[in-house]
């Protein structure tokens, strides 16, 4: 297993970035751009996934990292709910909805797995050395 030295090395952060890029593409290229409140909300909730992974990692302790991962995981749920709203309002296609739903479900599961690993890990973080 490769050593993780910075948050950019984390698969969950990289996947969160892909989600943000996909959402930005939807905002730019679909009717979602016309619904300012929903567009802003989904942009913020998806960004929260990335940002909380990064912030938690930089805390240098497993307990704090797990806390921020929990927030990131919740933001996956929030984003999923918002894409249902976008789909129901016919702002995005069924294909786009299914793709993003799949991406968010995968991310939620990966974050959960990382949380479980950190909770059960004997090494508790750099701040505790």
Beta strands, then each sheet from edge to edge (+ up, - down):
end
